[in-house]
Amino acid sequence: MSQTSTAGERDSHRAISGKTTVVGLIGWPVSHSISPPMHNAAFAALGLDWCYVPLPVPPERIGAAVAGLPALGLRGANVTVPHKQAVMPYLDRLTDAAQAIGAVNTIAVEADGSLLGDNTDAPGFIADLRSHGVDPAGQRILVLGAGGSARAVVYGLAAAGAASITIANRTLDRAQALVAALQPQMAACPLHVCRHADGLPVVAGQADLIVNCTSLGMTPNTETSPWPDGLPFRAGQVVYDLVYNPPQTRLLQQAAQSGARAIGGLGMLIWQGAIAFERWTGAPPPIQPMTDAVTAIFAARG
Ligand SMILES: NC(=O)c1ccc[n+]([C@@H]2O[C@H](COP(=O)([O-])OP(=O)(O)OC[C@H]3O[C@@H](n4cnc5c(N)ncnc54)[C@H](OP(=O)(O)O)[C@@H]3O)[C@@H](O)[C@H]2O)c1
């Protein structure tokens, strides 16, 4: 247990017994993830005899690890880098979201032992946007990046009724592949591409909402930003940065300085976990204790 664990989390660990229901996080590596303390705080807050453990799985063992979930009596697992696509062949069923996005971040072990793969990044992102009073319905949206998180974000935004989405990526082919994969299922929302970052001056002003799905700005490269210096934001634009480490990114500072509304990605992290929590436990997720646990970890990290 790290020095940043909360009192509730330590209590839940003290109570582990043969009756405790176990879920976990499959990744490689997973030692620095904040999902275990976040979920354990939620279990403690609801008095559930559950615990959430890191499950470090090297790539060559991923099939055996997934097949072992029901055998070991686990109720489910989250899946993170680098396994979000690799787990898919080992699952019995996929939700529409996981199928369309092409990645699984949540596995549920069903009552009959079968495995359901879901993706809670998309609804987690939309839930956090809405918790900030932002409804993507009818909005023109600019997404920076075309990697795994961009697929979930574009799917979520289009499903939530966005008017149009432009995907700006350094590697144009990757943005075009994203559009080719999602546009047929998202006919009501036109998807466009442009090159990041030289295409941004043309499209930036038209966007109501700008979402950063690149890794620019993430620790340790905190001085970087996906937004070109000197390119203004429009007053009233909303800028959402998926990067949550650090919570205050250079992009968010640029946005706030030019009068846009800046929202960081910690809330998405909490909501994607909260939706997985509800899928496994059937209980409404306790958002505030989860938020408190995550906030305490970042405060301790300084
Ligand atoms: N808040 C949350 O809950 C949440 C959830 C998921 C992810 N995230 C964060 O979102 C970020 C992206 O994650 P991901 O899984 O989508 O990563 P990914 O699949 O590796 O995609 C990375 C993206 O960043 C772009 N990029 C990387 N370096 C760049 C550079 N120097 N200049 C321009 N573009 C660059 C890549 O462009 P190319 O295609 O040209 O390489 C690609 O579009 C990470 O920081 C991750 O922590 C947050």
The ligand as a Gaussian input file, in Angstrom:
#p B3LYP/6-31G(d) Opt

LIG

0 1
 N       -8.586000      11.335000     -18.601000
 C       -8.683000      10.041000     -18.897000
 O       -9.453000       9.267000     -18.300000
 C       -7.849000       9.492000     -20.022000
 C       -8.232000       8.309000     -20.690000
 C       -7.440000       7.833000     -21.733000
 C       -6.287000       8.520000     -22.092000
 N       -5.947000       9.657000     -21.413000
 C       -4.738000      10.423000     -21.797000
 O       -4.862000      10.775000     -23.163000
 C       -3.574000      10.830000     -23.764000
 C       -3.581000      10.033000     -25.072000
 O       -3.818000       8.664000     -24.781000
 P       -4.011000       7.575000     -25.957000
 O       -4.245000       6.282000     -25.285000
 O       -4.978000       8.064000     -26.957000
 O       -2.539000       7.577000     -26.611000
 P       -2.115000       7.033000     -28.052000
 O       -3.069000       6.025000     -28.568000
 O       -0.670000       6.682000     -27.918000
 O       -2.232000       8.339000     -29.011000
 C       -1.358000       9.419000     -28.828000
 C       -1.792000      10.581000     -29.721000
 O       -0.920000      11.688000     -29.429000
 C       -0.341000      12.146000     -30.661000
 N        1.009000      12.638000     -30.397000
 C        1.944000      12.059000     -29.605000
 N        3.066000      12.815000     -29.607000
 C        2.824000      13.879000     -30.434000
 C        3.591000      14.999000     -30.853000
 N        4.849000      15.193000     -30.421000
 N        3.012000      15.892000     -31.689000
 C        1.741000      15.717000     -32.133000
 N        0.964000      14.664000     -31.774000
 C        1.505000      13.753000     -30.936000
 C       -0.326000      10.924000     -31.552000
 O       -0.214000      11.331000     -32.888000
 P        0.322000      10.302000     -34.034000
 O       -0.857000       9.453000     -34.413000
 O        0.803000      11.193000     -35.107000
 O        1.443000       9.500000     -33.396000
 C       -1.685000      10.300000     -31.215000
 O       -2.720000      10.972000     -31.881000
 C       -2.592000      10.302000     -22.715000
 O       -1.966000      11.400000     -22.088000
 C       -3.467000       9.570000     -21.725000
 O       -2.946000       9.591000     -20.410000
 C       -6.700000      10.151000     -20.394000

